[in-house]
Amino acid sequence: MEQKMNDLVLTILEELTGTDEVRSNPDINLFEESLMDSLNVVELLVELEEQCDVNVAPSDFDKAKWSTPNMIIEQALERAA
């Protein structure tokens, strides 16, 4: 399940950011590099719920814990149903 989640999250992030850098550099800070904004966050949460069965309320989203692809994967794995 972990590898599948990893691939799904990276694919979602590639689509949202428009770059494969999220896969080649999974520790890149998506917000500092202006690859993600608040609209992308909402889209990410929707995609995680639809594709990965991971439910995260926008109020539970902590930018500090979701700022890199690796951190997003970790959070998704922790919250997977």
N, C-alpha and C positions, 0 to 999 in steps of 0.2 A: 504493500500500500504506500509505503514511504516514497519509493521511486516514481510510482504513478502520480502521487500528489506533487512531487517535485516537478515532473514534466508538465502536468496540467497548469500549475501556477506559473511556470516560466513561459509557457505558451500564451497564457492570458496576459502576462506582463509584456511580452513581445508585441502582442496586438495592441495593447493600450498605449505603450510608449513609442511604438513604431521603430524599435531598434532591437537587434539581437544582442546588444551589449549586456542586457540583463542576464543572458545565459553565459556569456564569456566572462563577465565580471559580476558574480552574484553578490558581492559585497558593496556594489556601487550604491551611494545614497541617492535614491530616486527623486527626492525632494530638493536636495542641494544642487543636483545636476539639472533641475527643471524638467525631468522626465515625467513627473507625476504632479498633478494639481488636485484640488478638491473634487472636481468633476470626475477625474480618473479614479479617485478613491471610491466614490459611489459606484462607478462602473465595476471596479475591482470587487467590491463587496457583493454586488449582484451576480457577477460571474462566478465567484467562489461558491455562492449558494446554489446557483443553477448547475454548475459543472462538477463541483466537489462535495456538495451537500454539507457545506461549512457555513453556519449562520453566525454573522457578526453584526450586531446593531451598530449603526453609525455612532451612537453615543459611547460604545465600547471601543471604538477605534482610537488607539493612542499612537500618534505619528512616530513617537520615539521607539515604539516596539514594532513598527511596520515600515521602516524606512529603507530597507534593502531587500532584494529578492530572497536572500537566505532567511531574513527575519520573517518575511511574509510566509515562506514555506513552513517555518517553525510554528508560527501562530496558527496556520491552517491545520497542521498536523495535530496540535493541541486541542483544536476545536472540532475536529472531524467527528461526525456523528457515528 
